[in-house]
């Protein structure tokens, strides 16, 4: 996942040298531990959402995220209802190198709706959206 940590921090330079990506979901969102966010001696989780161009802190440890959040709250953590909506509309399941990305990113005014999604190569999606996001003034 070092490759994805590098890709993610190009898009989110404020996390350079502070995160380590360990997983991703069907929307291409990267899950990472943030070494700057410590609670009870445990690093906390950050969700890097390239579609919305934002980073969301998930106030839980790596172990709690895997053992509880992904098990008991998978609908929220992985946007499961939206994925089911995508599939019901005829969308394809992404392969391991693909994701379902926004045609027009919500951070650029695109709608957070199924008709604005498409199957795409995840590295290309992050490359294009990441270059745009990294240049937006904070």
Protein Blocks (a to p, Z undefined) as FASTA:
>chain_A
ZZmmmmmmmmmmmlgokaccfbdcfkopacdddfklcgehiacdddddfknopacdddbd
fklmmmmmmmmmmmmmnommmmmmmmmnopacddfkbccddfbafknopacdfklgccdd
fklmmmmmmmmmmmpcZZ
